[in-house]
C-alpha cells in the first residue's frame, strides 16, 4: 500500500492549484492517483509501492513544476501542498465540483485535464468525506472552472505545419467513427487506439497518456453516481480521439517510440533509472491509475495481454 498521508497531501495540492493556474493541478492529481493505484492493487510487491512513493516525493518536492510560472503566480510547489485550514466537512456539497465540471465537460479541454483532475478529487472526497471541507471543495471548483475557456490542447503536424491548437484543426467527417452509445464503447475505442498506435510516434493532445486518463475519469464519475455528467463527457472524448487520429507519424523527424522492458507492477521496474523528461514524472503515475481503471473493463484474455503490452510504451 501507499502511505495514507499522500492522499491528504494530494488533495491539498488539488485544492490549492487554482492559485497557480489550471495546469498546476498536475501535481496534486498525480499524488492522489498514486495513492489510489496502491489502494486498488494492494497485492503488488512492496517494492512497487516504495517505488511509487519515491516518485510522489519527487512531485511534492517540485521536480516537475514547469506547469506554471511560480515567480509570476507567487505560488511555489511547496505552497500547493500546504494543509488547508481546519473546517467541519460538508460531504453533501461534493456535487458542486461536478456541477462546475458540467459547464465545460462537453468539449475537449486541455486534453481532458478538466475531468481528469475533477474526477480524482471526487473519488478522494467520496471515499474520505472528512476531507470534504468547504475550502477543499471550493478550491477544486475554482480549478475546474478555470477550464471553461480552455482550448482542446495542441498537436504537432510536422515541420511545415508545426504546432496547432485543437480549434485550428479541421477534422473531416468520419462516418466510420459514430458517436459513442455507451461507456463500454468509449473504453473499447480507447484501448483499441492504445493497442494500434502505442508504437507510432506522435506528439500532442496529451498523447495516449491523456486519452487513457480521459476515459478513466469518465468511468470513475459514472461509478461514483454522476451518470449524467459522464454521459455529457462522451462527446469530448470522441473529439479527443479524432484529434489524436489526425496527428501524423513523425518518427522520421524524432525517432521511434521507446518501450519499457518491464511491467510497472513488478519490483524490477522501479529499480531501474526512470526517465522523467517530457512530463513523465506526473503522467507515469496518473496513467498507472488510469490504465488499470479501464483495463478492468476488458473481458477477453488475449485483448488484455495486447493492452498490457501496448501500455509498456507509455511506461518507458
Beta strands, then each sheet from edge to edge (+ up, - down):
strand 1: 154-156
strand 2: 163-165
sheet 1: 1+ 2-
end
